[in-house]
Amino acid sequence: AAQDQQHKARRRVVELGSQSFVAAMGDIKGAVGCVDSLVEACAGPAIREVQESTPNQGCSRLRTCKWLTEKVSMAELGCRQAVLRNVCDRLLKVSADQRPRTLKAFSHFARHALKVRAYTVRPTDLLPYLDGVSVKAADTLQSRSRYPPCFPEMLEPFPERQAAAVKASWDRISLRDASVGVQMRWIESAAIVERAYAAEPVVAALCSLGILTQRSTSLDCESLLDEHYSEYFSASQCIPSRPWSEVVCRTSRTVQLPGICAGTFVGKGGVGVKTMQARLMQQAGKCRLLPLSLKLKASKRPSVLPAWSPGRVELELSWPQDILEGEASQRAKACTDKLAASLRAHVAQLYVQQLAQNAQRREQRALVFGEAGRKFHHARLLQRASKQQARDGGAVRGLELPPYDISGKMTVGRGQLAQRRRAAQREKRQRML
């Protein structure tokens, strides 16, 4: 009866936990529109935090950096944000103990990341400096220039200092007789502005954001985490780093993944991720915005965080720049929001299922341990009763030898008298037998 009461109490606790789980999460089905009754009935506080990253928060943090609030052009501002991203990405690729510890070491370590190549020049601005460009190539470049891969305010004129070098390179390669595609690719690749930044202002900007710490001649880069990269630079302005024809528009959403359902989400050999990606791709096909490319990236938990810390799943949707423009791009972003809601609901469902499995496993383990305990105590009671009912039990116990694992050697310190008495008793019984 006592065991039954314990099981009922345990089930009652699980039911109360599920009810609080529902009250804390709210109605997921109303937010997603395609969630089954399991997700609607069970949702927890941990999944309530499963949200995509907020770009406004990272953007407001960037405004606290003085280097990023100076009165410069939008192209210069975008390049400054790009160099900060490049430096952080370069630091995150190495372990914390291998990162530079002085400003001089940082300058050598990030020498390539301090250079930014921005395709913020219209390819048509190079046409006056080039001879022999085909009419078809010029017309195609003119039509493409109407849809730049960045904000129009970020475009800048072609630098005059690069005009002579570009013209000499065009004449040296002899592209006048080349095909239209070759001419277009060369012109687009030459429409570039290169900037190189010193290490001092970059380090000062990262220190003002709280990412790095500088003390006189030392530099602390060990506190940089992936969360800093996504928190500060997720909403920064994007500078085209490739020719316009190669630029692919991307939009991404981040969903937190609780640690207890990470293995189920990924699956054996990545089967779970691939299945979910296929489902999302099928759902994205209804938006009629093909061709699209969809990727799911499950990031690992940083080693410095506790084991129960959640991971992240990034949903990335990409499409060619010259295919979707204007309203179509907005529809693609709206489609990404719907896919992120479906992904969030899928994670919530896995979380609820894992909670139920863990509760069932704990209950079964408690039953197994309880049954083993009952058998043990029952055997002890039977053994004690048999010894008490035996008439010659005292004599038998007096003639029984101690267990063989008891050593006959003398010990020093505490327990010496007991060991000596036990050894003497063993020798006496051996003589009697």
C-alpha positions, 0 to 999 in steps of 0.5 A, a space after each residue: 500500500 505504501 508503494 502504491 501511494 508513492 507511485 500515485 504521488 510521483 504521478 501527481 507531481 509529473 501531472 502538476 509539472 506538465 500543467 505548469 509547463 503548459 501555463 508557462 509556455 502558452 498557446 504554441 499552436 496559435 503562434 505556429 498554426 500547424 502544431 499538433 495537440 502534443 505541442 499545444 498541451 505541453 510547453 515549458 519555460 525553457 522552450 519559452 526562451 526559444 526565440 530568434 535573436 533580436 537584431 535591434 538589441 545588437 544594433 543598439 549595442 553597436 551605437 555605444 562604440 565611438 568608432 562606429 558613431 563617427 560621421 562617415 559615409 555608409 560605405 565606410 561605416 559598413 566596412 568598419 563593421 565588417 572589419 570588426 566581424 572579420 577580426 572576431 571571426 578570426 579570433 573564434 577560429 582558434 582556441 582561447 590559449 592561442 589568441 594574441 596577448 599583446 597589441 603587436 601580436 594582435 596586429 600580426 595575427 589579424 593582418 589579413 582580417 584588417 583588410 576589407 574588400 568592398 564591392 560597393 562600386 557600380 560596374 558601369 562606372 568602369 565602362 568610361 575607362 575601358 575600350 572595346 566593351 561589347 554592347 551586350 555586356 554593357 547593357 547587361 551590366 546596366 540592367 544589373 546595376 539597378 539592383 545592387 546587393 546593398 543599400 543604394 546609400 552605401 554605393 560609392 564612386 570608383 576611385 580615380 587612383 585605381 582607374 589607371 591600373 584597371 585600364 592597364 590591366 584591361 589592355 594587358 589581358 586583351 579582353 576586347 575580343 573576349 566573350 560577353 560573359 568573360 568581360 562582365 565577370 572581369 568588370 564586376 571583379 574590378 569594381 572594388 574598393 579596398 580599405 586597410 585599418 590599423 590595429 589600434 582603433 579596431 582593438 579600441 572599438 572591441 574593448 568599448 563593446 566589452 568583447 576584448 580587454 586591454 591593460 597597458 601592454 597586455 590584451 585579453 582575448 579569451 573572453 570572446 564567445 560565439 554569443 558575442 559575435 551573434 549578439 553584436 554583429 547579427 544586425 550590422 550592415 552587410 558589405 558586398 564582399 564578392 562581385 555582384 553576380 555572385 552575391 547571394 541574399 541570405 536571411 537567417 533565424 536562430 532558435 535555441 535548442 535545449 540540451 536534452 533534445 539535441 541528440 534527438 534533433 540531430 539524429 543518428 548520422 544527421 538523419 533528424 536534421 536532414 528530415 527536418 530540412 526536407 520538411 522545411 524545404 517542402 514548406 518553403 516550396 509553397 511560397 513560390 519563390 524558387 530557386 531557394 537554398 535552405 540550411 540548418 546548422 546546429 552549433 555546439 555548446 561552448 565548452 566554457 558553459 555548463 552542460 545544461 546550457 542550450 545550443 543553437 539551431 540556425 535556419 538560413 534561407 538564401 537566393 540569388 540576388 538577381 532573381 528575387 528583388 523588391 517585394 519578392 525579397 520581402 516575401 522570402 523573409 516572411 517565408 523564413 519567419 514561418 519556417 522559423 516558427 515551424 522549427 521552433 514548434 518542432 523543437 518544442 515537441 521534441 522537448 516535451 517528448 524527451 521530458 515524458 521519456 525521462 519521466 517514464 525512465 525515472 519511474 521505471 528505474 524507481 520501480 526496479 530499485 524498489 523491487 530489488 530492495 523489497 527482495 533484499 529485505 525479504 531475504 534478510 527477514 527469512 534469514 534472520 527468522 531461520 537463525 532465530 528458530 534454530 535450536 543449536 544456532 549459537 553453537 553453529 555461529 560459534 564454530 563458523 569461520 570468519 569470511 576469507 576476505 578478512 585479513 589476519 595481519 595486524 593493523 596500526 592505529 584505530 581498529 588494532 584491538 578489534 583486528 587482533 581479537 578477530 585474528 585470535 578468534 580465527 586461530 582458536 576456531 581452527 584449532 577446535 576443528 
